[in-house]
Amino acid sequence: MEVRRGSPHLAFPMDEITRVGEARRHAALLMASIGFDTTTAGRVALIVTELGTNLVKHARQGKLLIASRSIGEIAEMEIVSMDAGPGIPNLDRAMADGYSTGGTSGTGLGAVRRLACDFDAYSDLVAGTVIVARVRPQGASAPGDFLCAAMGLAAPGELACGDGWAIAVDGKRAAVLLADGLGHGPQASEAAQAAVALFARQPFADLKRQVEDAHVALRMTRGAALSVVQLDRDEATIRSAGAGNVLIRMVSGTQNRSLMAQHGTVGVQIKRVEELQNSWPEHAMVVLHTDGVISRWPAEALTPLLNHDPGLAAAVLLRDYVRGKDDATVVVLRRRNP
């Protein structure tokens, strides 16, 4: 079994070329904290430089999001590029070496794809482009039957994010916790991280018991909204439990279903915990998010991304549907294609 946990992303608006260096310096600090070797750190620095420079030169409202996380004992860096257009008419052509629209050598996106362990991109001519690149030390991989992504942003003006997440993968099973500490700032983060730490010890324990135990553990904090889900690939089921406004949705080409949680705040006041069980359609993407993301986003925003890296779906929700006044975190899972 592996448990994935990570820090929130820090967003760098790419409105001038000096912001590229700022983003690269932040990435260097994160890499030093997780022990990346010089070669791996160099790959990350090049990715940040290429993606950031492209945003400054070609995009509207471009941003780089940068975060570190752990996958069991493996450290990973994630760099996300997003913009509000103009879209790229032909991504395959744009990633070919020698292609350029800005008078450069045209090696940017092609180089990023080669340097990254995981890479995916999607572009809409109206909405813009999202790109996800992840880097791990040489030889390290993120195996399993699930593709997973988690992206979070602290509330404007806050350094600490009041949301916390963890993902556990054990063969054909996966479990996810997403917690939203009451309010925002350091005390909200303390509540969310207490829930994450408890979940990480036994992520596949009985769901009702997990929520009840979290209710006891969070009484010394300001409390949190949280949802816990367990997915079984062989049984094609999703089980869920929780309290508060951490939302769960399943999106596929034919279905868009919300899984309702109970009212209440874990650690403060909750009713009798109920576990829900639903079928999990073969091609459905499971999305969890806190209330920093508006609840009524259209499923059509994600349907073109069902066969892509789930990080692109998380990035689209953070780009287009964030309220802008609170912490916002999105977790997305789907089956790995054979």
N, C-alpha and C positions, 0 to 999 in steps of 0.2 A: 504493500500500500504506500502511496506517496501523497503528501499533503502540500498543496500549493498555497502560498501566502505572499503578500506583497505590500509595498508602500503605495500611497496614492501617487498619481502622476502630477508632475509640475508642468504647467503650461507656459510656453514661451511664444508670445505673439511675434511673428516674423515680419515686422514692419520696417526694419532697416537692417543693414548688413551686420552691424555690431551685435545684434541679438543672436546671431549664429555663434559667435565666440562665447557669449553668456551661456547659451545652452550647452555648448561643448564643455565649458568649465564645470557646470553642474553635473553633467554626465561623468566627468573625471572624478569628482568627489564621491559620487555613488559607486563607481567602479572600485575606488580605493577601499570603500567600506565593505564591499563584498569579496574583495581579494582577487579581482581579475588580474591575469598576467598581462605583461606589456603588449604581447601580440594581439590578444583578444581586445584589450582596451583600445588599441590602434584601429581595429575594425569598427568599433563603436564610434570613435571620433570621426572617422571618414564618413560613416552613415549620417551622423548628425550634420556634418558639414555639407554633404551633398543634398540632403533633403531640405535643410534650412536655406541653403543658397537658392535652390529651385523655388522655394516659396517666396523669398524676397524678390526674385527676378520676375516671376511669372504669375503669381497668385494674388487673389483678393482675400483679405482676412485670414491669411495663413497662420497656422499655429503648429508648433512642435510640442508633443506631450512625451515626457521622459519619466521612466520609473524602473526600479529594480524589484525583483521578486525571487523567491526560492521555490524550487520544485523538488521536494524532498531535500537531498543534500546538494542539489545542483543550483548554482546561481545563474540568473538570467537578467539581461537588460532588454527593455522594450522601448522602441522609439516609434511614435505615431505622428504622421503628417496629415493635416487636414486643411482644407481651404473651401472658400465659397465660390470657386470658379476662377477663370473659365475652365471647363472640363477638357480632358485630353481626348481628342477624337479617336485615336488608335493607340491603346496602351502597349500592345505588342510592338508596334513600330517605335514608340517612344522609349522602350527599354532595349532596343537594339543599339549596339555600339555604333557611334558615328552619326546618330540622329540628333539634331539640335534645331531649336527654333530661336536660340538666343545668341548665336555666334560663338558658342563654346565647342569643345571637342565632342560633346554628345555622349559622354560615358556615365552620366549621373545615375539614372535609374538602373541601368544594366549593372553598374558597379555595386549599387546597394543590394540588388538581388543576389549577386555572387558573394558578398561579404556576410550576409545575414544567414542564420540557421533557418529561420522561418521568414517568408516574405509573401505578401499579397497586396494587391492594389485594386481599387475600383474607382471608376470615374464616370460621372454623369455630366453631360454637357451644360446643364443648367445648375445643378446643385453643387458641383465641384468634385474634388478628388480626395479619397482617403487611402492612406498607405500604412501598413503595419510591418515593422521589421524587428526581429528578436535575435539576440546574440547570446550564445552560451560558449563556455570554453570548448576547445577542440575535443571531439570525441563524446561530448555530453549530448544526450538526446532527451526528448520528452515523449516517451512512448505511451501506448495505451489505446483503448478503444474509443476515446473521446477527444474531441478538440474543444479547448476551453480558452476563455479570455475574460479578463476582469480589468476594468478601467475606472478610476475614481479621481475626482477633483475636489479640493477643499472649497468651502464657501469663499466668495470674494473677500479679500482682506485677512484671511486666516491662513496660518502656516500648518496647523493640525487639521486633519480631516476627521470629521465625526462619524464617518462610515468605516466599516471593517468587513473583510470577506476572507473566506478560505474555501478551497476546493480539494476534495479527497477523491482519488481514483484507485480502485482496487479491481483489476481485471475488467469484468463486464459491468461493474457497479461504479457509480459516482455519487458523491454527496456534496452539497453546497450549503454554506451559510452566508447570508448577507445581513448585516446589522447596521442600524441607523441610530446612533446615540442621540438622545433628546437634545434639541438645539444644535449648536455647532461649537467648534473650538476644542481646547484640550480636555474639558470634562466630558464632552460628547465622545471624543476619541477614547477616553478611558473606559467608558461603558461599552463601546463597540468592541474594543480589543479584549475586554474581559470575556465577552461572548465568543469571540474568535478562539481565544486560548482554551476555553472549555470545550468547544466543538472539536478542536484539533486532537484532543485526547481520545475521543471515541466518536468519530464522525458517522459511523454506521450503527450507532446505538438506536434504540427505540425513539422515534421522533417526539412523541408526547413527553417522554421522560427527558429528552434533551431540552425542550422548551421549559418544562417545570424546573429542571436543575438550573437553567439559565436565570429563571425568575428569582430563585434563591440567591444565586451568585451575584446578580446585579443589584441587589437591594442596597448595597453600600455605594452604588453609583447613582447617577441621575436617571438611569434606565434607558431602554432602547426599544425601538421597533425591530423585529427580526423575522426572517423566514428561513426555514431549513427544508431542503428537498433531497430526496434520494431517488436516483434513477437506476433502473435495471434494464440493460440492453436486451438480454434474452427474453425477459418477461414483457418488455415494451411497456413498462409502467413508470409513472412518476408519483411519488408519495410526498406530501407536503404538510407542514404544520408551522404555526407562528402566530404572532400578534402584531398589530400595527400596520402601517402603510408601506411595507416593503412588498412590491407587487411582483407577481409571477405571471408570465404569459408564454404560450406556445404558439409559434408562428410557422406555418408551412404554406405551400402553394394553394392549398384548399381550405385550411383551417386557421382560425385566430381565436384562441381560447384563453380567458383569464381565470386563474385559480385564486379564489377569494380567501383572504386571511381573516382571523377574528379581530375585533376591536381590542384595544388595550395597549399597555406599555409594559414590556417585560422588565421586572425589577420594581415596578410600581403597582400596577393592578392589571390582572388578566382574569378572564373567565375560565371555565373548564376547557382544557386544551383538547382540540379535535384534530384528528389526522384525516387528510383527504387523500384518496387514491384515484388517479385518472389514467387512461390509456395514453401512450406516448407514440404518436404516429411516426412512421419510419423516417420521414424526411423533415420532421418538425424540429425547429430550433427553440431551445428553452431560454427565456430571457428573464432575469431578475433585475430589479432596479429600485433605488430609493426614491423618495418623493422630491429630490432635486431635479428629477426628470419628469416632465409632464406625463400624466397617466394615459392620455388619449392620443398618443402618437399612432399614426396609421400603419397597419401591418404592411401595406404596400411599400413602405420605406425600406423594409428589410427583405422582402421576397426576392429581389435580384441577388441577394447575398447568401442565400441558403446553402449554396455549394462552395462558398468561400471560407477563408479563415474567419472564425467568429469575432475576432478582433475588429474586423471592418464593420460589423453590425454594431458593436459597442461604440466605435468611433462615430458612426453616423448619428446614433442617439445622443451622444455628448455634443456633437457639433450642432445639431438641428433642433433638439427638443429639451434643452436644459433651461430651467427657470431662471438661473442666474442669481439667485438669492440664498442658496443653501448648498451644502455638500451634495454631490451627485456621483453615484456609482452605478455601474452596469456590469452584470456578469452574464455571459452567454456560453451555452454548451450545445454541441450537437454530436451526433455519432460520427466517428471517423469512417469515411467511405472505404470499402474493401480495396 
